[in-house]
């Protein structure tokens, strides 16, 4: 059995953390080939070749692949598909745009957000906002799935897989790139940060949310938010954690003024250590918290920030 792993490339760099975690999920299935396809793939292909568990890197480089458009990438993957028993990718916005198209072109189903690989046909995935785990047995001739990276640890470096060039196929020209608008931040990326500090409705306003940002910066953490905080304009949309936001599993998750609705828990309950600050001792977030700080966030957060300043 051979597995094709679709890697994301951003501005010539491999999304290494996501690829390294997906490799952990895929390695038990057999030989893993990583497909690095973009407008400028050389450096990313080198990065992929160094990851443990990679048998081969397929490098495609073409202007049609430069901006992650689903149609040319799907056409390329479909052309490679006959050689593979499985095609997978980290569950990110990038792959969620491409793999369903690939599955449809191959007339098979796509399994999203796989959290455990039992064997070549059997996979676990969360359903009902993470409240139940579904075990799926796929009879499809080729299995296509996305991997929830927060459920797997990253493989290390030290490999030296060969890099093979592969040609892009004709661009179906169904969509055209206009521009990329991306947020530039010096903070760690929310989905791969070791520490995340999130604020909820309890924080009270956009101005007061600065308190959460200060604390996060002290801790070298990424900033997250509940949907209520996002809807109220306290925090930008891409900071939302939860069922309809990002799924995170950092070493430490600090939930401030967040009640712990199931839709929020769906995005953070796999964090290694959860600390919650809430004035309501019956808040549901305390059911998943390892450390509960019952009290007013407006006194606890500044105190915490001050103590960290002294260190
Ligand atoms: P609240 O539930 O209002 O909680 C605020 C908390 O702050 C309370 O527990 C309160 O005790 C505490 N508090 C108030 N003042 C203080 C203070 N001074 N000191 C300490 N504590 C204080 N939500 C998400 O977060 N992410 C999602 O992805 C998401 N997806 C959803 C999808 C669907 C289909 C639906 C229906 C809902 C979704 N939600 C999601 C919304 C979710 O149901 C909750 O409404 C939301 O998570 C609540 O946010 P919150 O905890 O910030 O607000």
py3Dmol code that shows the C-alpha trace and the ligand (Angstrom):
import py3Dmol

protein = """\
ATOM      1  CA  UNK A   1       0.000   0.000   0.000  1.00  0.00           C
ATOM      2  CA  UNK A   2       1.164   3.507  -0.775  1.00  0.00           C
ATOM      3  CA  UNK A   3      -0.163   6.700   0.693  1.00  0.00           C
ATOM      4  CA  UNK A   4      -0.086  10.129  -0.957  1.00  0.00           C
ATOM      5  CA  UNK A   5       0.090  13.029   1.486  1.00  0.00           C
ATOM      6  CA  UNK A   6      -0.864  16.407   0.055  1.00  0.00           C
ATOM      7  CA  UNK A   7       1.305  19.078   1.711  1.00  0.00           C
ATOM      8  CA  UNK A   8       0.428  22.755   1.969  1.00  0.00           C
ATOM      9  CA  UNK A   9       3.010  25.280   0.815  1.00  0.00           C
ATOM     10  CA  UNK A  10       2.797  28.933   1.841  1.00  0.00           C
ATOM     11  CA  UNK A  11       5.089  31.420   0.118  1.00  0.00           C
ATOM     12  CA  UNK A  12       7.528  28.676  -0.727  1.00  0.00           C
ATOM     13  CA  UNK A  13       7.582  27.220   2.819  1.00  0.00           C
ATOM     14  CA  UNK A  14       6.174  23.841   3.813  1.00  0.00           C
ATOM     15  CA  UNK A  15       3.449  23.818   6.491  1.00  0.00           C
ATOM     16  CA  UNK A  16       5.860  21.566   8.380  1.00  0.00           C
ATOM     17  CA  UNK A  17       4.024  21.098  11.668  1.00  0.00           C
ATOM     18  CA  UNK A  18       0.798  19.965   9.998  1.00  0.00           C
ATOM     19  CA  UNK A  19       2.648  17.647   7.600  1.00  0.00           C
ATOM     20  CA  UNK A  20       4.769  16.172  10.427  1.00  0.00           C
ATOM     21  CA  UNK A  21       1.652  15.394  12.490  1.00  0.00           C
ATOM     22  CA  UNK A  22      -0.180  13.896   9.506  1.00  0.00           C
ATOM     23  CA  UNK A  23       2.843  11.661   8.852  1.00  0.00           C
ATOM     24  CA  UNK A  24       2.383  10.147  12.337  1.00  0.00           C
ATOM     25  CA  UNK A  25      -1.159   9.211  11.377  1.00  0.00           C
ATOM     26  CA  UNK A  26      -0.214   7.779   7.977  1.00  0.00           C
ATOM     27  CA  UNK A  27       3.060   5.926   8.615  1.00  0.00           C
ATOM     28  CA  UNK A  28       1.377   2.708   9.905  1.00  0.00           C
ATOM     29  CA  UNK A  29      -0.489   2.419   6.578  1.00  0.00           C
ATOM     30  CA  UNK A  30       2.585   1.894   4.403  1.00  0.00           C
ATOM     31  CA  UNK A  31       4.959   3.882   2.229  1.00  0.00           C
ATOM     32  CA  UNK A  32       4.156   7.617   2.377  1.00  0.00           C
ATOM     33  CA  UNK A  33       4.865   9.918  -0.582  1.00  0.00           C
ATOM     34  CA  UNK A  34       4.497  13.652   0.041  1.00  0.00           C
ATOM     35  CA  UNK A  35       3.157  15.779  -2.801  1.00  0.00           C
ATOM     36  CA  UNK A  36       4.584  19.295  -2.749  1.00  0.00           C
ATOM     37  CA  UNK A  37       2.811  21.271  -5.473  1.00  0.00           C
ATOM     38  CA  UNK A  38       3.043  25.030  -5.806  1.00  0.00           C
ATOM     39  CA  UNK A  39       4.554  27.794  -7.901  1.00  0.00           C
ATOM     40  CA  UNK A  40       7.844  27.555  -6.008  1.00  0.00           C
ATOM     41  CA  UNK A  41       8.301  24.090  -4.510  1.00  0.00           C
ATOM     42  CA  UNK A  42      12.077  23.563  -4.242  1.00  0.00           C
ATOM     43  CA  UNK A  43      12.632  24.640  -0.606  1.00  0.00           C
ATOM     44  CA  UNK A  44       9.384  23.050   0.597  1.00  0.00           C
ATOM     45  CA  UNK A  45      10.303  19.764  -1.102  1.00  0.00           C
ATOM     46  CA  UNK A  46      13.677  19.825   0.680  1.00  0.00           C
ATOM     47  CA  UNK A  47      11.899  20.411   4.011  1.00  0.00           C
ATOM     48  CA  UNK A  48       9.500  17.518   3.334  1.00  0.00           C
ATOM     49  CA  UNK A  49      12.356  15.162   2.395  1.00  0.00           C
ATOM     50  CA  UNK A  50      13.930  15.671   5.849  1.00  0.00           C
ATOM     51  CA  UNK A  51      10.833  14.511   7.754  1.00  0.00           C
ATOM     52  CA  UNK A  52      10.916  11.014   9.201  1.00  0.00           C
ATOM     53  CA  UNK A  53       8.621   8.485   7.570  1.00  0.00           C
ATOM     54  CA  UNK A  54       8.661  10.062   4.097  1.00  0.00           C
ATOM     55  CA  UNK A  55       9.626   7.512   1.417  1.00  0.00           C
ATOM     56  CA  UNK A  56       9.533   9.904  -1.507  1.00  0.00           C
ATOM     57  CA  UNK A  57       8.715  13.533  -2.249  1.00  0.00           C
ATOM     58  CA  UNK A  58       6.827  14.315  -5.457  1.00  0.00           C
ATOM     59  CA  UNK A  59       7.568  17.879  -6.466  1.00  0.00           C
ATOM     60  CA  UNK A  60       5.345  19.710  -8.941  1.00  0.00           C
ATOM     61  CA  UNK A  61       6.061  23.305  -9.847  1.00  0.00           C
ATOM     62  CA  UNK A  62       3.838  25.328 -12.129  1.00  0.00           C
ATOM     63  CA  UNK A  63       2.175  28.715 -12.279  1.00  0.00           C
ATOM     64  CA  UNK A  64      -1.252  27.019 -12.175  1.00  0.00           C
ATOM     65  CA  UNK A  65      -0.357  25.528  -8.752  1.00  0.00           C
ATOM     66  CA  UNK A  66       0.930  28.786  -7.272  1.00  0.00           C
ATOM     67  CA  UNK A  67      -2.125  29.857  -5.297  1.00  0.00           C
ATOM     68  CA  UNK A  68      -3.689  26.668  -3.987  1.00  0.00           C
ATOM     69  CA  UNK A  69      -6.590  26.688  -6.418  1.00  0.00           C
ATOM     70  CA  UNK A  70      -8.616  23.511  -6.024  1.00  0.00           C
ATOM     71  CA  UNK A  71      -9.149  22.640  -9.671  1.00  0.00           C
ATOM     72  CA  UNK A  72      -5.547  22.338 -10.979  1.00  0.00           C
ATOM     73  CA  UNK A  73      -4.418  20.671  -7.727  1.00  0.00           C
ATOM     74  CA  UNK A  74      -7.295  18.183  -7.841  1.00  0.00           C
ATOM     75  CA  UNK A  75      -6.510  17.412 -11.505  1.00  0.00           C
ATOM     76  CA  UNK A  76      -2.878  16.705 -10.581  1.00  0.00           C
ATOM     77  CA  UNK A  77      -3.843  14.449  -7.646  1.00  0.00           C
ATOM     78  CA  UNK A  78      -6.357  12.533  -9.779  1.00  0.00           C
ATOM     79  CA  UNK A  79      -3.609  11.900 -12.362  1.00  0.00           C
ATOM     80  CA  UNK A  80      -1.412  10.412  -9.598  1.00  0.00           C
ATOM     81  CA  UNK A  81      -4.214   8.533  -7.818  1.00  0.00           C
ATOM     82  CA  UNK A  82      -3.957   5.113  -9.593  1.00  0.00           C
ATOM     83  CA  UNK A  83      -0.643   4.484  -7.788  1.00  0.00           C
ATOM     84  CA  UNK A  84      -2.137   4.966  -4.321  1.00  0.00           C
ATOM     85  CA  UNK A  85      -4.399   3.144  -1.881  1.00  0.00           C
ATOM     86  CA  UNK A  86      -4.861   6.247   0.301  1.00  0.00           C
ATOM     87  CA  UNK A  87      -4.767  10.006  -0.314  1.00  0.00           C
ATOM     88  CA  UNK A  88      -4.709  12.229   2.750  1.00  0.00           C
ATOM     89  CA  UNK A  89      -3.917  15.732   3.975  1.00  0.00           C
ATOM     90  CA  UNK A  90      -4.012  17.717   7.208  1.00  0.00           C
ATOM     91  CA  UNK A  91      -7.576  18.985   7.865  1.00  0.00           C
ATOM     92  CA  UNK A  92      -7.013  22.633   6.967  1.00  0.00           C
ATOM     93  CA  UNK A  93      -8.948  25.117   4.848  1.00  0.00           C
ATOM     94  CA  UNK A  94      -6.465  24.343   2.020  1.00  0.00           C
ATOM     95  CA  UNK A  95      -7.148  20.595   1.884  1.00  0.00           C
ATOM     96  CA  UNK A  96     -10.860  20.911   2.656  1.00  0.00           C
ATOM     97  CA  UNK A  97     -11.092  22.840  -0.604  1.00  0.00           C
ATOM     98  CA  UNK A  98      -9.264  20.195  -2.621  1.00  0.00           C
ATOM     99  CA  UNK A  99      -9.862  16.660  -1.325  1.00  0.00           C
ATOM    100  CA  UNK A 100     -13.674  16.649  -1.676  1.00  0.00           C
ATOM    101  CA  UNK A 101     -13.161  17.577  -5.336  1.00  0.00           C
ATOM    102  CA  UNK A 102     -10.625  14.755  -5.741  1.00  0.00           C
ATOM    103  CA  UNK A 103     -13.037  12.298  -4.074  1.00  0.00           C
ATOM    104  CA  UNK A 104     -15.846  13.397  -6.298  1.00  0.00           C
ATOM    105  CA  UNK A 105     -13.746  13.032  -9.460  1.00  0.00           C
ATOM    106  CA  UNK A 106     -12.763   9.511  -8.343  1.00  0.00           C
ATOM    107  CA  UNK A 107     -16.343   8.714  -7.269  1.00  0.00           C
ATOM    108  CA  UNK A 108     -15.402   7.779  -3.705  1.00  0.00           C
ATOM    109  CA  UNK A 109     -16.272   9.357  -0.359  1.00  0.00           C
ATOM    110  CA  UNK A 110     -14.072  11.691   1.644  1.00  0.00           C
ATOM    111  CA  UNK A 111     -13.637  11.140   5.379  1.00  0.00           C
ATOM    112  CA  UNK A 112     -13.027  14.367   7.269  1.00  0.00           C
ATOM    113  CA  UNK A 113     -11.113  15.002  10.488  1.00  0.00           C
ATOM    114  CA  UNK A 114      -9.751  11.508  11.128  1.00  0.00           C
ATOM    115  CA  UNK A 115      -8.495  11.255  14.733  1.00  0.00           C
ATOM    116  CA  UNK A 116      -7.339   7.631  14.738  1.00  0.00           C
ATOM    117  CA  UNK A 117      -6.295   5.137  12.069  1.00  0.00           C
ATOM    118  CA  UNK A 118      -7.173   1.578  13.151  1.00  0.00           C
ATOM    119  CA  UNK A 119      -6.127  -0.126   9.919  1.00  0.00           C
ATOM    120  CA  UNK A 120      -6.179   0.459   6.168  1.00  0.00           C
ATOM    121  CA  UNK A 121     -10.003   0.565   6.051  1.00  0.00           C
ATOM    122  CA  UNK A 122     -11.022   1.694   9.538  1.00  0.00           C
ATOM    123  CA  UNK A 123     -10.872   5.253  10.825  1.00  0.00           C
ATOM    124  CA  UNK A 124     -12.242   7.260  13.781  1.00  0.00           C
ATOM    125  CA  UNK A 125     -13.667  10.716  13.338  1.00  0.00           C
ATOM    126  CA  UNK A 126     -15.601  13.041  15.660  1.00  0.00           C
ATOM    127  CA  UNK A 127     -19.300  13.699  15.080  1.00  0.00           C
ATOM    128  CA  UNK A 128     -21.897  15.862  16.890  1.00  0.00           C
ATOM    129  CA  UNK A 129     -19.352  18.601  17.668  1.00  0.00           C
ATOM    130  CA  UNK A 130     -16.919  16.085  19.135  1.00  0.00           C
ATOM    131  CA  UNK A 131     -19.466  14.564  21.517  1.00  0.00           C
ATOM    132  CA  UNK A 132     -19.259  11.163  19.848  1.00  0.00           C
ATOM    133  CA  UNK A 133     -16.575   9.324  17.940  1.00  0.00           C
ATOM    134  CA  UNK A 134     -17.680   7.493  14.818  1.00  0.00           C
ATOM    135  CA  UNK A 135     -15.694   4.495  13.626  1.00  0.00           C
ATOM    136  CA  UNK A 136     -15.973   4.248   9.853  1.00  0.00           C
ATOM    137  CA  UNK A 137     -15.061   1.239   7.703  1.00  0.00           C
ATOM    138  CA  UNK A 138     -14.504   2.371   4.125  1.00  0.00           C
ATOM    139  CA  UNK A 139     -14.994  -0.077   1.269  1.00  0.00           C
ATOM    140  CA  UNK A 140     -13.861   2.441  -1.331  1.00  0.00           C
ATOM    141  CA  UNK A 141     -11.030   1.258  -3.604  1.00  0.00           C
ATOM    142  CA  UNK A 142      -9.083   4.383  -2.686  1.00  0.00           C
ATOM    143  CA  UNK A 143      -9.482   6.042   0.714  1.00  0.00           C
ATOM    144  CA  UNK A 144      -9.470   9.831   0.781  1.00  0.00           C
ATOM    145  CA  UNK A 145      -9.360  11.585   4.132  1.00  0.00           C
ATOM    146  CA  UNK A 146      -8.278  14.632   6.095  1.00  0.00           C
ATOM    147  CA  UNK A 147      -6.429  14.240   9.396  1.00  0.00           C
ATOM    148  CA  UNK A 148      -7.154  16.231  12.556  1.00  0.00           C
ATOM    149  CA  UNK A 149      -3.558  17.144  13.359  1.00  0.00           C
ATOM    150  CA  UNK A 150      -4.244  17.983  17.021  1.00  0.00           C
ATOM    151  CA  UNK A 151      -4.767  14.245  17.631  1.00  0.00           C
ATOM    152  CA  UNK A 152      -1.242  13.256  16.538  1.00  0.00           C
ATOM    153  CA  UNK A 153       2.257  14.200  17.586  1.00  0.00           C
ATOM    154  CA  UNK A 154       4.720  15.419  14.990  1.00  0.00           C
ATOM    155  CA  UNK A 155       7.404  13.129  13.563  1.00  0.00           C
ATOM    156  CA  UNK A 156      10.938  14.445  13.857  1.00  0.00           C
ATOM    157  CA  UNK A 157      13.507  15.343  11.243  1.00  0.00           C
ATOM    158  CA  UNK A 158      16.468  13.248  10.134  1.00  0.00           C
ATOM    159  CA  UNK A 159      15.093  11.676   6.963  1.00  0.00           C
ATOM    160  CA  UNK A 160      16.537  12.066   3.464  1.00  0.00           C
ATOM    161  CA  UNK A 161      13.804  10.950   1.089  1.00  0.00           C
ATOM    162  CA  UNK A 162      14.484  11.275  -2.660  1.00  0.00           C
ATOM    163  CA  UNK A 163      12.751  14.141  -4.475  1.00  0.00           C
ATOM    164  CA  UNK A 164      11.141  13.352  -7.829  1.00  0.00           C
ATOM    165  CA  UNK A 165       9.785  15.920 -10.218  1.00  0.00           C
ATOM    166  CA  UNK A 166       6.271  15.397 -11.485  1.00  0.00           C
ATOM    167  CA  UNK A 167       4.543  17.430 -14.191  1.00  0.00           C
ATOM    168  CA  UNK A 168       1.474  19.552 -13.544  1.00  0.00           C
ATOM    169  CA  UNK A 169      -1.483  18.512 -15.690  1.00  0.00           C
ATOM    170  CA  UNK A 170      -3.496  20.841 -17.920  1.00  0.00           C
ATOM    171  CA  UNK A 171      -5.214  23.532 -15.848  1.00  0.00           C
ATOM    172  CA  UNK A 172      -9.006  23.058 -16.112  1.00  0.00           C
ATOM    173  CA  UNK A 173      -9.187  26.898 -15.913  1.00  0.00           C
ATOM    174  CA  UNK A 174     -12.388  26.853 -13.896  1.00  0.00           C
ATOM    175  CA  UNK A 175     -11.167  29.424 -11.403  1.00  0.00           C
ATOM    176  CA  UNK A 176      -8.647  32.252 -11.436  1.00  0.00           C
ATOM    177  CA  UNK A 177      -6.514  33.707  -8.675  1.00  0.00           C
ATOM    178  CA  UNK A 178      -7.157  37.370  -7.875  1.00  0.00           C
ATOM    179  CA  UNK A 179      -5.254  38.106  -4.627  1.00  0.00           C
ATOM    180  CA  UNK A 180      -4.279  36.593  -1.296  1.00  0.00           C
ATOM    181  CA  UNK A 181      -5.098  38.625   1.794  1.00  0.00           C
ATOM    182  CA  UNK A 182      -3.337  37.229   4.834  1.00  0.00           C
ATOM    183  CA  UNK A 183      -2.949  38.445   8.380  1.00  0.00           C
ATOM    184  CA  UNK A 184       0.654  39.004   9.395  1.00  0.00           C
ATOM    185  CA  UNK A 185       1.256  38.370  13.074  1.00  0.00           C
ATOM    186  CA  UNK A 186       4.296  37.925  15.272  1.00  0.00           C
ATOM    187  CA  UNK A 187       2.312  35.704  17.633  1.00  0.00           C
ATOM    188  CA  UNK A 188       2.447  31.938  17.231  1.00  0.00           C
ATOM    189  CA  UNK A 189      -0.074  30.355  14.909  1.00  0.00           C
ATOM    190  CA  UNK A 190      -3.220  29.429  16.855  1.00  0.00           C
ATOM    191  CA  UNK A 191      -3.450  25.841  15.621  1.00  0.00           C
ATOM    192  CA  UNK A 192       0.167  24.940  16.390  1.00  0.00           C
ATOM    193  CA  UNK A 193       0.930  27.163  19.433  1.00  0.00           C
ATOM    194  CA  UNK A 194       2.166  25.475  22.627  1.00  0.00           C
ATOM    195  CA  UNK A 195       0.139  27.900  24.732  1.00  0.00           C
ATOM    196  CA  UNK A 196      -3.223  29.506  23.893  1.00  0.00           C
ATOM    197  CA  UNK A 197      -4.958  32.220  25.929  1.00  0.00           C
ATOM    198  CA  UNK A 198      -8.616  32.658  24.958  1.00  0.00           C
ATOM    199  CA  UNK A 199     -11.156  35.249  26.031  1.00  0.00           C
ATOM    200  CA  UNK A 200     -14.936  35.058  26.011  1.00  0.00           C
ATOM    201  CA  UNK A 201     -18.000  37.228  26.468  1.00  0.00           C
ATOM    202  CA  UNK A 202     -17.038  37.716  30.122  1.00  0.00           C
ATOM    203  CA  UNK A 203     -14.165  39.973  29.022  1.00  0.00           C
ATOM    204  CA  UNK A 204     -16.789  42.609  28.255  1.00  0.00           C
ATOM    205  CA  UNK A 205     -15.455  44.714  25.360  1.00  0.00           C
ATOM    206  CA  UNK A 206     -12.907  44.989  22.563  1.00  0.00           C
ATOM    207  CA  UNK A 207     -10.848  47.426  24.657  1.00  0.00           C
ATOM    208  CA  UNK A 208     -10.775  45.090  27.645  1.00  0.00           C
ATOM    209  CA  UNK A 209      -9.768  42.217  25.351  1.00  0.00           C
ATOM    210  CA  UNK A 210      -6.325  43.914  25.273  1.00  0.00           C
ATOM    211  CA  UNK A 211      -5.893  42.405  28.734  1.00  0.00           C
ATOM    212  CA  UNK A 212      -6.098  38.917  27.182  1.00  0.00           C
ATOM    213  CA  UNK A 213      -3.638  39.928  24.454  1.00  0.00           C
ATOM    214  CA  UNK A 214      -1.172  41.306  27.063  1.00  0.00           C
ATOM    215  CA  UNK A 215      -1.326  38.105  29.055  1.00  0.00           C
ATOM    216  CA  UNK A 216      -0.852  36.014  25.897  1.00  0.00           C
ATOM    217  CA  UNK A 217       2.162  38.107  24.863  1.00  0.00           C
ATOM    218  CA  UNK A 218       3.715  37.652  28.314  1.00  0.00           C
ATOM    219  CA  UNK A 219       3.341  33.907  27.902  1.00  0.00           C
ATOM    220  CA  UNK A 220       4.485  33.772  24.257  1.00  0.00           C
ATOM    221  CA  UNK A 221       1.025  32.410  23.514  1.00  0.00           C
ATOM    222  CA  UNK A 222      -1.438  32.566  20.637  1.00  0.00           C
ATOM    223  CA  UNK A 223      -4.713  34.386  21.290  1.00  0.00           C
ATOM    224  CA  UNK A 224      -8.057  32.624  20.916  1.00  0.00           C
ATOM    225  CA  UNK A 225     -11.662  33.633  21.495  1.00  0.00           C
ATOM    226  CA  UNK A 226     -15.116  32.162  21.939  1.00  0.00           C
ATOM    227  CA  UNK A 227     -17.685  32.699  19.236  1.00  0.00           C
ATOM    228  CA  UNK A 228     -19.578  35.106  21.494  1.00  0.00           C
ATOM    229  CA  UNK A 229     -16.441  37.243  21.820  1.00  0.00           C
ATOM    230  CA  UNK A 230     -15.965  37.174  18.037  1.00  0.00           C
ATOM    231  CA  UNK A 231     -19.632  37.940  17.289  1.00  0.00           C
ATOM    232  CA  UNK A 232     -19.494  40.885  19.685  1.00  0.00           C
ATOM    233  CA  UNK A 233     -16.436  42.246  17.874  1.00  0.00           C
ATOM    234  CA  UNK A 234     -13.997  41.768  20.765  1.00  0.00           C
ATOM    235  CA  UNK A 235     -11.714  39.612  18.626  1.00  0.00           C
ATOM    236  CA  UNK A 236     -11.232  38.865  14.910  1.00  0.00           C
ATOM    237  CA  UNK A 237     -12.966  35.932  13.283  1.00  0.00           C
ATOM    238  CA  UNK A 238      -9.802  33.905  12.723  1.00  0.00           C
ATOM    239  CA  UNK A 239      -9.203  33.708  16.495  1.00  0.00           C
ATOM    240  CA  UNK A 240     -12.384  31.695  17.082  1.00  0.00           C
ATOM    241  CA  UNK A 241     -11.847  28.336  18.746  1.00  0.00           C
ATOM    242  CA  UNK A 242     -14.501  25.648  18.560  1.00  0.00           C
ATOM    243  CA  UNK A 243     -16.803  23.640  16.385  1.00  0.00           C
ATOM    244  CA  UNK A 244     -17.076  26.365  13.762  1.00  0.00           C
ATOM    245  CA  UNK A 245     -13.662  27.838  14.519  1.00  0.00           C
ATOM    246  CA  UNK A 246     -10.213  26.341  14.923  1.00  0.00           C
ATOM    247  CA  UNK A 247      -9.444  23.084  16.697  1.00  0.00           C
ATOM    248  CA  UNK A 248      -6.463  23.397  19.026  1.00  0.00           C
ATOM    249  CA  UNK A 249      -4.669  21.030  21.387  1.00  0.00           C
ATOM    250  CA  UNK A 250      -1.838  23.049  22.957  1.00  0.00           C
ATOM    251  CA  UNK A 251       0.228  22.097  26.018  1.00  0.00           C
ATOM    252  CA  UNK A 252      -1.665  24.789  27.944  1.00  0.00           C
ATOM    253  CA  UNK A 253      -5.078  26.343  27.215  1.00  0.00           C
ATOM    254  CA  UNK A 254      -6.215  29.252  29.357  1.00  0.00           C
ATOM    255  CA  UNK A 255      -9.952  30.030  29.053  1.00  0.00           C
ATOM    256  CA  UNK A 256     -10.885  33.433  30.452  1.00  0.00           C
ATOM    257  CA  UNK A 257     -14.527  34.460  30.870  1.00  0.00           C
ATOM    258  CA  UNK A 258     -15.675  31.542  28.730  1.00  0.00           C
ATOM    259  CA  UNK A 259     -18.619  29.436  29.949  1.00  0.00           C
ATOM    260  CA  UNK A 260     -17.598  26.220  28.173  1.00  0.00           C
ATOM    261  CA  UNK A 261     -20.468  25.585  25.753  1.00  0.00           C
ATOM    262  CA  UNK A 262     -20.066  22.237  23.948  1.00  0.00           C
ATOM    263  CA  UNK A 263     -19.333  24.043  20.700  1.00  0.00           C
ATOM    264  CA  UNK A 264     -16.350  25.768  22.349  1.00  0.00           C
ATOM    265  CA  UNK A 265     -15.172  22.595  24.094  1.00  0.00           C
ATOM    266  CA  UNK A 266     -15.196  20.810  20.710  1.00  0.00           C
ATOM    267  CA  UNK A 267     -12.270  23.009  19.705  1.00  0.00           C
ATOM    268  CA  UNK A 268     -10.062  22.790  22.816  1.00  0.00           C
ATOM    269  CA  UNK A 269     -10.903  19.884  25.085  1.00  0.00           C
ATOM    270  CA  UNK A 270      -7.932  17.825  23.848  1.00  0.00           C
ATOM    271  CA  UNK A 271      -5.511  20.439  25.227  1.00  0.00           C
ATOM    272  CA  UNK A 272      -2.962  18.842  27.586  1.00  0.00           C
ATOM    273  CA  UNK A 273      -3.609  21.214  30.521  1.00  0.00           C
ATOM    274  CA  UNK A 274      -6.706  23.420  30.721  1.00  0.00           C
ATOM    275  CA  UNK A 275      -6.927  26.374  33.098  1.00  0.00           C
ATOM    276  CA  UNK A 276     -10.241  28.244  33.382  1.00  0.00           C
ATOM    277  CA  UNK A 277     -10.940  31.600  34.980  1.00  0.00           C
ATOM    278  CA  UNK A 278     -14.645  32.188  35.623  1.00  0.00           C
ATOM    279  CA  UNK A 279     -16.648  33.867  38.361  1.00  0.00           C
ATOM    280  CA  UNK A 280     -19.367  31.192  38.165  1.00  0.00           C
ATOM    281  CA  UNK A 281     -18.224  28.062  39.982  1.00  0.00           C
ATOM    282  CA  UNK A 282     -20.863  26.032  38.106  1.00  0.00           C
ATOM    283  CA  UNK A 283     -19.600  27.102  34.651  1.00  0.00           C
ATOM    284  CA  UNK A 284     -19.383  23.978  32.414  1.00  0.00           C
ATOM    285  CA  UNK A 285     -15.797  24.838  31.467  1.00  0.00           C
ATOM    286  CA  UNK A 286     -14.747  23.674  34.938  1.00  0.00           C
ATOM    287  CA  UNK A 287     -15.807  20.118  34.029  1.00  0.00           C
ATOM    288  CA  UNK A 288     -12.910  19.888  31.577  1.00  0.00           C
ATOM    289  CA  UNK A 289     -10.483  22.173  33.443  1.00  0.00           C
ATOM    290  CA  UNK A 290      -7.405  20.800  35.215  1.00  0.00           C
ATOM    291  CA  UNK A 291      -7.112  24.036  37.204  1.00  0.00           C
ATOM    292  CA  UNK A 292     -10.150  26.139  38.130  1.00  0.00           C
ATOM    293  CA  UNK A 293      -9.710  29.758  39.172  1.00  0.00           C
ATOM    294  CA  UNK A 294     -13.104  30.886  40.482  1.00  0.00           C
ATOM    295  CA  UNK A 295     -13.185  34.656  40.652  1.00  0.00           C
ATOM    296  CA  UNK A 296     -13.331  37.951  38.830  1.00  0.00           C
ATOM    297  CA  UNK A 297     -11.173  37.893  35.702  1.00  0.00           C
ATOM    298  CA  UNK A 298     -10.610  41.646  36.056  1.00  0.00           C
ATOM    299  CA  UNK A 299      -8.557  41.042  39.180  1.00  0.00           C
ATOM    300  CA  UNK A 300      -7.059  37.616  38.345  1.00  0.00           C
ATOM    301  CA  UNK A 301      -5.763  38.424  34.826  1.00  0.00           C
ATOM    302  CA  UNK A 302      -3.911  41.657  35.735  1.00  0.00           C
ATOM    303  CA  UNK A 303      -2.430  39.896  38.788  1.00  0.00           C
ATOM    304  CA  UNK A 304      -1.240  37.016  36.628  1.00  0.00           C
ATOM    305  CA  UNK A 305       0.213  39.387  34.012  1.00  0.00           C
ATOM    306  CA  UNK A 306       2.039  41.337  36.720  1.00  0.00           C
ATOM    307  CA  UNK A 307       3.534  38.177  38.224  1.00  0.00           C
ATOM    308  CA  UNK A 308       4.763  37.120  34.773  1.00  0.00           C
ATOM    309  CA  UNK A 309       6.252  40.608  34.221  1.00  0.00           C
ATOM    310  CA  UNK A 310       8.440  40.142  37.294  1.00  0.00           C
ATOM    311  CA  UNK A 311       9.931  36.901  35.967  1.00  0.00           C
TER     312      UNK A 311
END
"""
ligand_1 = """\
53
LIG
P -21.030 32.964 27.626
O -21.616 31.626 27.463
O -21.951 34.116 27.775
O -20.069 32.898 28.895
C -19.435 34.004 29.465
C -18.782 33.502 30.740
O -18.043 34.563 31.319
C -19.795 33.051 31.812
O -19.505 31.718 32.207
C -19.586 34.038 32.961
O -19.723 33.426 34.243
C -18.150 34.480 32.721
N -17.861 35.804 33.257
C -18.572 36.963 33.072
N -17.968 37.977 33.694
C -16.879 37.466 34.321
C -15.882 38.038 35.143
N -15.865 39.344 35.454
N -14.930 37.233 35.633
C -14.909 35.906 35.340
N -15.822 35.315 34.569
C -16.811 36.089 34.055
N -18.867 28.921 20.387
C -17.510 28.908 20.349
O -16.847 29.406 21.266
N -16.872 28.390 19.266
C -17.521 27.833 18.216
O -16.886 27.381 17.263
C -18.947 27.803 18.253
N -19.665 27.237 17.255
C -21.025 27.176 17.355
C -21.761 26.506 16.372
C -23.126 26.423 16.469
C -23.876 25.687 15.411
C -23.799 27.014 17.563
C -25.280 26.912 17.691
C -23.089 27.673 18.537
C -21.695 27.783 18.456
N -20.941 28.443 19.422
C -19.597 28.396 19.365
C -21.585 29.277 20.465
C -21.680 28.579 21.810
O -22.878 27.836 21.878
C -21.709 29.640 22.928
O -22.756 30.544 22.715
C -20.402 30.438 23.070
O -19.304 29.561 23.109
C -20.447 31.255 24.365
O -19.309 32.054 24.456
P -18.788 32.528 25.890
O -18.462 31.336 26.706
O -17.732 33.526 25.630
O -20.057 33.327 26.452
"""
view = py3Dmol.view(width=600, height=400)
view.addModel(protein, "pdb")
view.setStyle({"model": 0}, {"cartoon": {"style": "trace"}})
view.addModel(ligand_1, "xyz")
view.setStyle({"model": 1}, {"stick": {}})
view.zoomTo()
view.show()
